[in-house]
């Protein structure tokens, strides 16, 4: 194992800065020109699409496979 990620924001840990700012700042070091606002907007859109799939197509059922696909998408 090379990395461990914890997804517990708002329950166990709290970010030092807004998540979109963190992602935007790091992405810009790799050449991205996206603003923090655009990153935040795209996060909202992506999460909304995934919530729609979870609700409408899967009836809120989840699995390890679904969670992996959700985060890949």
C-alpha positions in Angstrom: 0.0 0.0 0.0 1.4 3.4 -1.0 -1.3 5.8 0.2 -4.2 6.0 2.5 -7.0 8.6 2.0 -9.6 9.5 4.7 -12.9 10.8 3.5 -14.4 12.1 6.8 -14.7 15.9 6.1 -17.1 17.5 8.5 -17.4 14.5 10.7 -13.9 13.7 12.0 -11.7 16.3 10.4 -12.1 19.8 9.1 -10.2 21.3 6.2 -7.9 24.3 6.9 -9.3 25.9 3.8 -12.2 25.3 1.4 -11.6 22.0 -0.6 -12.0 23.7 -3.9 -9.3 26.2 -3.0 -6.9 23.3 -2.1 -7.6 21.4 -5.3 -7.4 24.6 -7.4 -4.1 25.7 -5.8 -2.5 22.3 -6.3 -3.9 22.0 -9.9 -2.4 25.3 -10.8 1.1 24.0 -9.8 0.5 21.5 -12.7 -0.6 24.2 -15.2 -4.4 24.4 -14.6 -5.9 27.8 -15.2 -9.2 27.0 -13.5 -10.3 29.4 -10.8 -11.3 28.2 -7.3 -14.9 29.2 -8.2 -14.9 27.0 -11.3 -13.4 24.1 -9.4 -16.2 24.4 -6.8 -18.8 24.6 -9.5 -17.5 21.5 -11.2 -17.4 19.7 -7.9 -21.1 20.6 -7.3 -22.0 19.4 -10.8 -20.1 16.1 -10.5 -21.5 15.3 -7.0 -25.0 16.2 -8.2 -24.7 13.8 -11.2 -23.5 11.0 -8.9 -26.3 11.6 -6.4 -28.8 11.3 -9.3 -27.3 8.0 -10.3 -27.4 6.8 -6.7 -31.0 7.8 -6.3 -32.7 7.2 -9.6 -30.7 4.3 -11.0 -29.6 2.5 -7.9 -32.4 3.3 -5.4 -29.7 4.6 -2.9 -28.0 1.2 -2.7 -24.3 1.2 -2.6 -21.4 -1.2 -2.7 -17.7 -1.2 -2.7 -17.8 -1.3 -6.6 -20.2 1.6 -6.8 -18.2 3.7 -4.4 -15.0 3.1 -6.5 -16.9 4.0 -9.7 -18.4 7.1 -8.1 -15.1 8.5 -7.1 -13.5 7.6 -10.4 -16.2 9.4 -12.3 
